[in-house]
């Protein structure tokens, strides 16, 4: 398993958009994304704890490898 990357708020959103998610709405510093029937809530904070990133990826039904690849491209 690769090491969890440190990501900024909009980096996470852009990576998830590359995985097929669409921004549905934003309230405050939290962005709601949706892909078909699955969705996820992404905090638009500078840095988040590694466990929070793991939780976001579980909500998004995406693997860490997919996220890292989408983030790099």
N, C-alpha and C positions, 0 to 999 in steps of 0.2 A: 504494500500500500504506500503510495507516495505521501510525502510530507504535506500537511495542510498549508496552502499558501496564505500569505497575509494580503488581503484585498481591500481596496477602497470601495465605498458605497456604489458608485456608478459602474465600477469595473464588474461587480457582481451582477448588476442588472444587464449590462451589455453582454456578458457571457451567457446569461440565461436567455437573452433574446436570440443569440446565435443558436441556442438549442431548441428554438421554436416557440418560446414564450412571448407573450404580448403584454405590455403594461396596460392594466385595466383602470387603475386609479391610484392616487396618492393622497394620503392624509397625514399631514405633518411630515415626519421623516421616515414614514413607512410606505413602501411601494408594493402594491398587490399585482402579481403577474399571473397569467393563466395560459395554459396550453390544453386545449380540448377540455377534458373533465378534471384535470389536475391543476392545482394552483399553489402559489407560495407567497409568503409575506417576507419581504426583504427590507431590513433596516438600512437606511441611507446614512449610515454613520461612517466616520473615518475608518476605524478598525473595529472588528468584532472578535469575540472569543472563538477559538476553534470549534467548540461544541455548538455554537450558534450556526456556524457554516455547515456543520454536519446536519443539523436540524433543517436548514434551508434545503440542502440537497435531498434529504429524505422527503420533504414536502414536495419537491420538484420531481421526485422519482428519477433522479439522475445520479450517475456515479461520479466519484471524485475525478476519475480519469477523464470523463467526458467534460467536466467543468474546467479542468486544467487545460485541455486541448482547445476548448472554445475560448478560453481567456487569452491564449497565446495567439490565436489567429485573428 
